[in-house]
Amino acid sequence: LKLAGTLGLIGDHDEARREAAEMVKLNPKMSSVARIRGLNMYRNERFQSIHDKTIIQGLRNIEFPEEVASQ
């Protein structure tokens, strides 16, 4: 998660997409921004805000799905 988001944030989109695909392969629960944010990894709102502005933004930069596609 952190590697994919960081790579997306710094502009290495191809590698970020590969890392994001590996992340989803290892943990299918992390298949969208909404699901990742739903994990509530940080109790501290400030940390969550920083995470959203960096790691989540990096995922958005590589067009990682916002929501899980309905089946």
SEFIZA-3560 file (N, C-alpha, C; in Angstrom, 3 decimals):
REM SEFIZA-3560
<numar><xx>0.829</xx><yy>-1.194</yy><zz>0.000</zz><atom>N</atom></numar>
<numar><xx>0.000</xx><yy>0.000</yy><zz>0.000</zz><atom>CA</atom></numar>
<numar><xx>0.868</xx><yy>1.249</yy><zz>0.000</zz><atom>C</atom></numar>
<numar><xx>1.752</xx><yy>1.312</yy><zz>0.943</zz><atom>N</atom></numar>
<numar><xx>2.578</xx><yy>2.519</yy><zz>1.072</zz><atom>CA</atom></numar>
<numar><xx>3.506</xx><yy>2.678</yy><zz>-0.135</zz><atom>C</atom></numar>
<numar><xx>4.074</xx><yy>1.574</yy><zz>-0.609</zz><atom>N</atom></numar>
<numar><xx>4.965</xx><yy>1.647</yy><zz>-1.752</zz><atom>CA</atom></numar>
<numar><xx>4.199</xx><yy>2.072</yy><zz>-3.005</zz><atom>C</atom></numar>
<numar><xx>3.054</xx><yy>1.459</yy><zz>-3.254</zz><atom>N</atom></numar>
<numar><xx>2.256</xx><yy>1.815</yy><zz>-4.432</zz><atom>CA</atom></numar>
<numar><xx>1.841</xx><yy>3.286</yy><zz>-4.376</zz><atom>C</atom></numar>
<numar><xx>1.379</xx><yy>3.730</yy><zz>-3.224</zz><atom>N</atom></numar>
<numar><xx>0.964</xx><yy>5.120</yy><zz>-3.079</zz><atom>CA</atom></numar>
<numar><xx>2.110</xx><yy>6.097</yy><zz>-3.236</zz><atom>C</atom></numar>
<numar><xx>3.247</xx><yy>5.765</yy><zz>-2.656</zz><atom>N</atom></numar>
<numar><xx>4.412</xx><yy>6.644</yy><zz>-2.768</zz><atom>CA</atom></numar>
<numar><xx>4.893</xx><yy>6.739</yy><zz>-4.213</zz><atom>C</atom></numar>
<numar><xx>4.968</xx><yy>5.605</yy><zz>-4.887</zz><atom>N</atom></numar>
<numar><xx>5.387</xx><yy>5.619</yy><zz>-6.294</zz><atom>CA</atom></numar>
<numar><xx>4.415</xx><yy>6.423</yy><zz>-7.151</zz><atom>C</atom></numar>
<numar><xx>3.133</xx><yy>6.285</yy><zz>-6.881</zz><atom>N</atom></numar>
<numar><xx>2.144</xx><yy>7.076</yy><zz>-7.611</zz><atom>CA</atom></numar>
<numar><xx>2.278</xx><yy>8.550</yy><zz>-7.324</zz><atom>C</atom></numar>
<numar><xx>2.635</xx><yy>8.883</yy><zz>-6.110</zz><atom>N</atom></numar>
<numar><xx>2.793</xx><yy>10.282</yy><zz>-5.721</zz><atom>CA</atom></numar>
<numar><xx>4.002</xx><yy>10.925</yy><zz>-6.391</zz><atom>C</atom></numar>
<numar><xx>5.089</xx><yy>10.157</yy><zz>-6.554</zz><atom>N</atom></numar>
<numar><xx>6.299</xx><yy>10.737</yy><zz>-7.155</zz><atom>CA</atom></numar>
<numar><xx>6.330</xx><yy>10.601</yy><zz>-8.674</zz><atom>C</atom></numar>
<numar><xx>5.286</xx><yy>9.974</yy><zz>-9.249</zz><atom>N</atom></numar>
<numar><xx>5.180</xx><yy>9.936</yy><zz>-10.700</zz><atom>CA</atom></numar>
<numar><xx>5.652</xx><yy>8.666</yy><zz>-11.379</zz><atom>C</atom></numar>
<numar><xx>6.039</xx><yy>7.652</yy><zz>-10.627</zz><atom>N</atom></numar>
<numar><xx>6.449</xx><yy>6.379</yy><zz>-11.225</zz><atom>CA</atom></numar>
<numar><xx>5.212</xx><yy>5.490</yy><zz>-11.352</zz><atom>C</atom></numar>
<numar><xx>4.328</xx><yy>5.868</yy><zz>-12.267</zz><atom>N</atom></numar>
<numar><xx>3.006</xx><yy>5.260</yy><zz>-12.356</zz><atom>CA</atom></numar>
<numar><xx>3.015</xx><yy>3.804</yy><zz>-12.782</zz><atom>C</atom></numar>
<numar><xx>3.890</xx><yy>3.430</yy><zz>-13.679</zz><atom>N</atom></numar>
<numar><xx>3.937</xx><yy>2.024</yy><zz>-14.107</zz><atom>CA</atom></numar>
<numar><xx>4.309</xx><yy>1.115</yy><zz>-12.946</zz><atom>C</atom></numar>
<numar><xx>5.338</xx><yy>1.474</yy><zz>-12.214</zz><atom>N</atom></numar>
<numar><xx>5.745</xx><yy>0.660</yy><zz>-11.063</zz><atom>CA</atom></numar>
<numar><xx>4.682</xx><yy>0.708</yy><zz>-9.962</zz><atom>C</atom></numar>
<numar><xx>4.071</xx><yy>1.855</yy><zz>-9.773</zz><atom>N</atom></numar>
<numar><xx>3.003</xx><yy>1.972</yy><zz>-8.773</zz><atom>CA</atom></numar>
<numar><xx>1.841</xx><yy>1.045</yy><zz>-9.113</zz><atom>C</atom></numar>
<numar><xx>1.484</xx><yy>0.966</yy><zz>-10.391</zz><atom>N</atom></numar>
<numar><xx>0.399</xx><yy>0.057</yy><zz>-10.802</zz><atom>CA</atom></numar>
<numar><xx>0.767</xx><yy>-1.402</yy><zz>-10.549</zz><atom>C</atom></numar>
<numar><xx>2.023</xx><yy>-1.757</yy><zz>-10.804</zz><atom>N</atom></numar>
<numar><xx>2.463</xx><yy>-3.130</yy><zz>-10.532</zz><atom>CA</atom></numar>
<numar><xx>2.373</xx><yy>-3.433</yy><zz>-9.036</zz><atom>C</atom></numar>
<numar><xx>2.817</xx><yy>-2.499</yy><zz>-8.221</zz><atom>N</atom></numar>
<numar><xx>2.774</xx><yy>-2.699</yy><zz>-6.765</zz><atom>CA</atom></numar>
<numar><xx>1.332</xx><yy>-2.746</yy><zz>-6.268</zz><atom>C</atom></numar>
<numar><xx>0.462</xx><yy>-1.912</yy><zz>-6.822</zz><atom>N</atom></numar>
<numar><xx>-0.953</xx><yy>-1.930</yy><zz>-6.424</zz><atom>CA</atom></numar>
<numar><xx>-1.591</xx><yy>-3.261</yy><zz>-6.797</zz><atom>C</atom></numar>
<numar><xx>-1.261</xx><yy>-3.793</yy><zz>-7.968</zz><atom>N</atom></numar>
<numar><xx>-1.795</xx><yy>-5.088</yy><zz>-8.383</zz><atom>CA</atom></numar>
<numar><xx>-1.324</xx><yy>-6.178</yy><zz>-7.429</zz><atom>C</atom></numar>
<numar><xx>-0.085</xx><yy>-6.124</yy><zz>-7.015</zz><atom>N</atom></numar>
<numar><xx>0.452</xx><yy>-7.098</yy><zz>-6.060</zz><atom>CA</atom></numar>
<numar><xx>-0.253</xx><yy>-6.963</yy><zz>-4.712</zz><atom>C</atom></numar>
<numar><xx>-0.511</xx><yy>-5.729</yy><zz>-4.294</zz><atom>N</atom></numar>
<numar><xx>-1.212</xx><yy>-5.482</yy><zz>-3.036</zz><atom>CA</atom></numar>
<numar><xx>-2.592</xx><yy>-6.146</yy><zz>-3.058</zz><atom>C</atom></numar>
<numar><xx>-3.321</xx><yy>-5.957</yy><zz>-4.145</zz><atom>N</atom></numar>
<numar><xx>-4.662</xx><yy>-6.536</yy><zz>-4.261</zz><atom>CA</atom></numar>
<numar><xx>-4.587</xx><yy>-8.063</yy><zz>-4.323</zz><atom>C</atom></numar>
<numar><xx>-3.570</xx><yy>-8.571</yy><zz>-4.984</zz><atom>N</atom></numar>
<numar><xx>-3.375</xx><yy>-10.026</yy><zz>-5.056</zz><atom>CA</atom></numar>
<numar><xx>-3.151</xx><yy>-10.606</yy><zz>-3.655</zz><atom>C</atom></numar>
<numar><xx>-2.343</xx><yy>-9.925</yy><zz>-2.859</zz><atom>N</atom></numar>
<numar><xx>-2.036</xx><yy>-10.390</yy><zz>-1.509</zz><atom>CA</atom></numar>
<numar><xx>-3.190</xx><yy>-10.169</yy><zz>-0.539</zz><atom>C</atom></numar>
<numar><xx>-3.958</xx><yy>-9.100</yy><zz>-0.765</zz><atom>N</atom></numar>
<numar><xx>-5.076</xx><yy>-8.785</yy><zz>0.123</zz><atom>CA</atom></numar>
<numar><xx>-6.224</xx><yy>-8.208</yy><zz>-0.696</zz><atom>C</atom></numar>
<numar><xx>-7.117</xx><yy>-9.063</yy><zz>-1.187</zz><atom>N</atom></numar>
<numar><xx>-8.225</xx><yy>-8.602</yy><zz>-2.027</zz><atom>CA</atom></numar>
<numar><xx>-9.129</xx><yy>-7.563</yy><zz>-1.357</zz><atom>C</atom></numar>
<numar><xx>-9.085</xx><yy>-7.455</yy><zz>-0.044</zz><atom>N</atom></numar>
<numar><xx>-9.885</xx><yy>-6.439</yy><zz>0.649</zz><atom>CA</atom></numar>
<numar><xx>-9.403</xx><yy>-5.029</yy><zz>0.333</zz><atom>C</atom></numar>
<numar><xx>-8.220</xx><yy>-4.904</yy><zz>-0.246</zz><atom>N</atom></numar>
<numar><xx>-7.647</xx><yy>-3.592</yy><zz>-0.541</zz><atom>CA</atom></numar>
<numar><xx>-7.777</xx><yy>-3.280</yy><zz>-2.030</zz><atom>C</atom></numar>
<numar><xx>-8.952</xx><yy>-3.540</yy><zz>-2.582</zz><atom>N</atom></numar>
<numar><xx>-9.150</xx><yy>-3.401</yy><zz>-4.027</zz><atom>CA</atom></numar>
<numar><xx>-9.713</xx><yy>-2.062</yy><zz>-4.468</zz><atom>C</atom></numar>
<numar><xx>-9.891</xx><yy>-1.136</yy><zz>-3.540</zz><atom>N</atom></numar>
<numar><xx>-10.363</xx><yy>0.200</yy><zz>-3.914</zz><atom>CA</atom></numar>
<numar><xx>-9.973</xx><yy>1.199</yy><zz>-2.831</zz><atom>C</atom></numar>
<numar><xx>-9.995</xx><yy>2.456</yy><zz>-3.209</zz><atom>N</atom></numar>
<numar><xx>-9.718</xx><yy>3.521</yy><zz>-2.245</zz><atom>CA</atom></numar>
<numar><xx>-10.729</xx><yy>3.453</yy><zz>-1.099</zz><atom>C</atom></numar>
<numar><xx>-11.997</xx><yy>3.244</yy><zz>-1.433</zz><atom>N</atom></numar>
<numar><xx>-13.037</xx><yy>3.198</yy><zz>-0.396</zz><atom>CA</atom></numar>
<numar><xx>-12.766</xx><yy>2.081</yy><zz>0.606</zz><atom>C</atom></numar>
<numar><xx>-12.372</xx><yy>0.925</yy><zz>0.114</zz><atom>N</atom></numar>
<numar><xx>-12.091</xx><yy>-0.193</yy><zz>1.029</zz><atom>CA</atom></numar>
<numar><xx>-10.875</xx><yy>0.097</yy><zz>1.896</zz><atom>C</atom></numar>
<numar><xx>-9.836</xx><yy>0.669</yy><zz>1.314</zz><atom>N</atom></numar>
<numar><xx>-8.630</xx><yy>0.991</yy><zz>2.079</zz><atom>CA</atom></numar>
<numar><xx>-8.962</xx><yy>2.013</yy><zz>3.163</zz><atom>C</atom></numar>
<numar><xx>-9.696</xx><yy>3.051</yy><zz>2.794</zz><atom>N</atom></numar>
<numar><xx>-10.058</xx><yy>4.069</yy><zz>3.783</zz><atom>CA</atom></numar>
<numar><xx>-10.964</xx><yy>3.490</yy><zz>4.862</zz><atom>C</atom></numar>
<numar><xx>-11.762</xx><yy>2.473</yy><zz>4.506</zz><atom>N</atom></numar>
<numar><xx>-12.649</xx><yy>1.843</yy><zz>5.471</zz><atom>CA</atom></numar>
<numar><xx>-11.925</xx><yy>1.020</yy><zz>6.522</zz><atom>C</atom></numar>
<numar><xx>-10.660</xx><yy>0.728</yy><zz>6.292</zz><atom>N</atom></numar>
<numar><xx>-9.881</xx><yy>-0.052</yy><zz>7.257</zz><atom>CA</atom></numar>
<numar><xx>-9.539</xx><yy>0.752</yy><zz>8.509</zz><atom>C</atom></numar>
<numar><xx>-9.633</xx><yy>2.081</yy><zz>8.429</zz><atom>N</atom></numar>
<numar><xx>-9.337</xx><yy>2.944</yy><zz>9.581</zz><atom>CA</atom></numar>
<numar><xx>-8.027</xx><yy>2.554</yy><zz>10.254</zz><atom>C</atom></numar>
<numar><xx>-6.962</xx><yy>2.691</yy><zz>9.501</zz><atom>N</atom></numar>
<numar><xx>-5.650</xx><yy>2.284</yy><zz>9.996</zz><atom>CA</atom></numar>
<numar><xx>-5.114</xx><yy>3.187</yy><zz>11.104</zz><atom>C</atom></numar>
<numar><xx>-5.633</xx><yy>4.404</yy><zz>11.164</zz><atom>N</atom></numar>
<numar><xx>-5.115</xx><yy>5.367</yy><zz>12.140</zz><atom>CA</atom></numar>
<numar><xx>-6.240</xx><yy>5.875</yy><zz>13.027</zz><atom>C</atom></numar>
<numar><xx>-6.044</xx><yy>5.813</yy><zz>14.305</zz><atom>N</atom></numar>
<numar><xx>-7.019</xx><yy>6.392</yy><zz>15.234</zz><atom>CA</atom></numar>
<numar><xx>-6.855</xx><yy>7.905</yy><zz>15.303</zz><atom>C</atom></numar>
<numar><xx>-5.661</xx><yy>8.363</yy><zz>15.023</zz><atom>N</atom></numar>
<numar><xx>-5.365</xx><yy>9.786</yy><zz>15.064</zz><atom>CA</atom></numar>
<numar><xx>-5.824</xx><yy>10.433</yy><zz>13.749</zz><atom>C</atom></numar>
<numar><xx>-6.744</xx><yy>11.360</yy><zz>13.830</zz><atom>N</atom></numar>
<numar><xx>-7.286</xx><yy>12.009</yy><zz>12.630</zz><atom>CA</atom></numar>
<numar><xx>-6.212</xx><yy>12.725</yy><zz>11.816</zz><atom>C</atom></numar>
<numar><xx>-5.227</xx><yy>13.261</yy><zz>12.478</zz><atom>N</atom></numar>
<numar><xx>-4.139</xx><yy>13.946</yy><zz>11.780</zz><atom>CA</atom></numar>
<numar><xx>-3.354</xx><yy>12.962</yy><zz>10.914</zz><atom>C</atom></numar>
<numar><xx>-3.047</xx><yy>11.793</yy><zz>11.444</zz><atom>N</atom></numar>
<numar><xx>-2.344</xx><yy>10.775</yy><zz>10.660</zz><atom>CA</atom></numar>
<numar><xx>-3.189</xx><yy>10.338</yy><zz>9.470</zz><atom>C</atom></numar>
<numar><xx>-4.494</xx><yy>10.149</yy><zz>9.699</zz><atom>N</atom></numar>
<numar><xx>-5.381</xx><yy>9.744</yy><zz>8.608</zz><atom>CA</atom></numar>
<numar><xx>-5.397</xx><yy>10.811</yy><zz>7.521</zz><atom>C</atom></numar>
<numar><xx>-5.425</xx><yy>12.059</yy><zz>7.915</zz><atom>N</atom></numar>
<numar><xx>-5.423</xx><yy>13.157</yy><zz>6.951</zz><atom>CA</atom></numar>
<numar><xx>-4.135</xx><yy>13.165</yy><zz>6.128</zz><atom>C</atom></numar>
<numar><xx>-3.011</xx><yy>12.974</yy><zz>6.773</zz><atom>N</atom></numar>
<numar><xx>-1.725</xx><yy>12.926</yy><zz>6.069</zz><atom>CA</atom></numar>
<numar><xx>-1.693</xx><yy>11.723</yy><zz>5.131</zz><atom>C</atom></numar>
<numar><xx>-2.200</xx><yy>10.583</yy><zz>5.586</zz><atom>N</atom></numar>
<numar><xx>-2.258</xx><yy>9.379</yy><zz>4.766</zz><atom>CA</atom></numar>
<numar><xx>-3.093</xx><yy>9.646</yy><zz>3.508</zz><atom>C</atom></numar>
<numar><xx>-4.228</xx><yy>10.310</yy><zz>3.676</zz><atom>N</atom></numar>
<numar><xx>-5.096</xx><yy>10.624</yy><zz>2.540</zz><atom>CA</atom></numar>
<numar><xx>-4.418</xx><yy>11.570</yy><zz>1.547</zz><atom>C</atom></numar>
<numar><xx>-3.677</xx><yy>12.532</yy><zz>2.055</zz><atom>N</atom></numar>
<numar><xx>-3.021</xx><yy>13.522</yy><zz>1.191</zz><atom>CA</atom></numar>
<numar><xx>-1.792</xx><yy>12.965</yy><zz>0.479</zz><atom>C</atom></numar>
<numar><xx>-1.290</xx><yy>11.850</yy><zz>0.954</zz><atom>N</atom></numar>
<numar><xx>-0.085</xx><yy>11.277</yy><zz>0.348</zz><atom>CA</atom></numar>
<numar><xx>-0.381</xx><yy>9.925</yy><zz>-0.294</zz><atom>C</atom></numar>
<numar><xx>-0.513</xx><yy>8.898</yy><zz>0.492</zz><atom>N</atom></numar>
<numar><xx>-0.662</xx><yy>7.539</yy><zz>-0.032</zz><atom>CA</atom></numar>
<numar><xx>-1.933</xx><yy>7.394</yy><zz>-0.868</zz><atom>C</atom></numar>
<numar><xx>-3.048</xx><yy>7.854</yy><zz>-0.351</zz><atom>N</atom></numar>
<numar><xx>-4.309</xx><yy>7.739</yy><zz>-1.107</zz><atom>CA</atom></numar>
<numar><xx>-4.239</xx><yy>8.585</yy><zz>-2.371</zz><atom>C</atom></numar>
<numar><xx>-3.663</xx><yy>9.769</yy><zz>-2.292</zz><atom>N</atom></numar>
<numar><xx>-3.519</xx><yy>10.594</yy><zz>-3.499</zz><atom>CA</atom></numar>
<numar><xx>-2.636</xx><yy>9.903</yy><zz>-4.529</zz><atom>C</atom></numar>
<numar><xx>-1.584</xx><yy>9.244</yy><zz>-4.078</zz><atom>N</atom></numar>
<numar><xx>-0.729</xx><yy>8.487</yy><zz>-4.992</zz><atom>CA</atom></numar>
<numar><xx>-1.496</xx><yy>7.396</yy><zz>-5.715</zz><atom>C</atom></numar>
<numar><xx>-2.380</xx><yy>6.711</yy><zz>-4.992</zz><atom>N</atom></numar>
<numar><xx>-3.225</xx><yy>5.697</yy><zz>-5.635</zz><atom>CA</atom></numar>
<numar><xx>-4.169</xx><yy>6.339</yy><zz>-6.638</zz><atom>C</atom></numar>
<numar><xx>-4.717</xx><yy>7.466</yy><zz>-6.286</zz><atom>N</atom></numar>
<numar><xx>-5.605</xx><yy>8.170</yy><zz>-7.224</zz><atom>CA</atom></numar>
<numar><xx>-4.833</xx><yy>8.626</yy><zz>-8.460</zz><atom>C</atom></numar>
<numar><xx>-3.578</xx><yy>8.983</yy><zz>-8.285</zz><atom>N</atom></numar>
<numar><xx>-2.760</xx><yy>9.409</yy><zz>-9.429</zz><atom>CA</atom></numar>
<numar><xx>-2.605</xx><yy>8.293</yy><zz>-10.460</zz><atom>C</atom></numar>
<numar><xx>-2.657</xx><yy>7.041</yy><zz>-10.015</zz><atom>N</atom></numar>
<numar><xx>-2.534</xx><yy>5.920</yy><zz>-10.949</zz><atom>CA</atom></numar>
<numar><xx>-3.904</xx><yy>5.364</yy><zz>-11.345</zz><atom>C</atom></numar>
<numar><xx>-4.934</xx><yy>6.108</yy><zz>-10.994</zz><atom>N</atom></numar>
<numar><xx>-6.313</xx><yy>5.749</yy><zz>-11.333</zz><atom>CA</atom></numar>
<numar><xx>-6.737</xx><yy>4.423</yy><zz>-10.706</zz><atom>C</atom></numar>
<numar><xx>-6.273</xx><yy>4.201</yy><zz>-9.481</zz><atom>N</atom></numar>
<numar><xx>-6.719</xx><yy>3.054</yy><zz>-8.699</zz><atom>CA</atom></numar>
<numar><xx>-8.212</xx><yy>3.237</yy><zz>-8.456</zz><atom>C</atom></numar>
<numar><xx>-9.004</xx><yy>2.163</yy><zz>-8.511</zz><atom>N</atom></numar>
<numar><xx>-10.463</xx><yy>2.318</yy><zz>-8.383</zz><atom>CA</atom></numar>
<numar><xx>-10.873</xx><yy>3.010</yy><zz>-7.073</zz><atom>C</atom></numar>
<numar><xx>-11.802</xx><yy>3.940</yy><zz>-7.195</zz><atom>N</atom></numar>
<numar><xx>-12.351</xx><yy>4.599</yy><zz>-6.015</zz><atom>CA</atom></numar>
<numar><xx>-13.275</xx><yy>3.644</yy><zz>-5.269</zz><atom>C</atom></numar>
<numar><xx>-14.088</xx><yy>2.914</yy><zz>-6.015</zz><atom>N</atom></numar>
<numar><xx>-15.046</xx><yy>1.963</yy><zz>-5.438</zz><atom>CA</atom></numar>
<numar><xx>-14.837</xx><yy>0.607</yy><zz>-6.113</zz><atom>C</atom></numar>
<numar><xx>-15.274</xx><yy>-0.415</yy><zz>-5.438</zz><atom>N</atom></numar>
<numar><xx>-15.233</xx><yy>-1.744</yy><zz>-6.021</zz><atom>CA</atom></numar>
<numar><xx>-16.364</xx><yy>-1.829</yy><zz>-7.059</zz><atom>C</atom></numar>
<numar><xx>-16.030</xx><yy>-2.288</yy><zz>-8.244</zz><atom>N</atom></numar>
<numar><xx>-17.051</xx><yy>-2.445</yy><zz>-9.278</zz><atom>CA</atom></numar>
<numar><xx>-18.072</xx><yy>-3.484</yy><zz>-8.831</zz><atom>C</atom></numar>
<numar><xx>-19.339</xx><yy>-3.194</yy><zz>-9.068</zz><atom>N</atom></numar>
<numar><xx>-20.384</xx><yy>-4.154</yy><zz>-8.683</zz><atom>CA</atom></numar>
<numar><xx>-20.301</xx><yy>-5.382</yy><zz>-9.588</zz><atom>C</atom></numar>
<numar><xx>-20.601</xx><yy>-6.504</yy><zz>-9.005</zz><atom>N</atom></numar>
<numar><xx>-20.440</xx><yy>-7.768</yy><zz>-9.722</zz><atom>CA</atom></numar>
<numar><xx>-21.730</xx><yy>-8.216</yy><zz>-10.346</zz><atom>C</atom></numar>
//
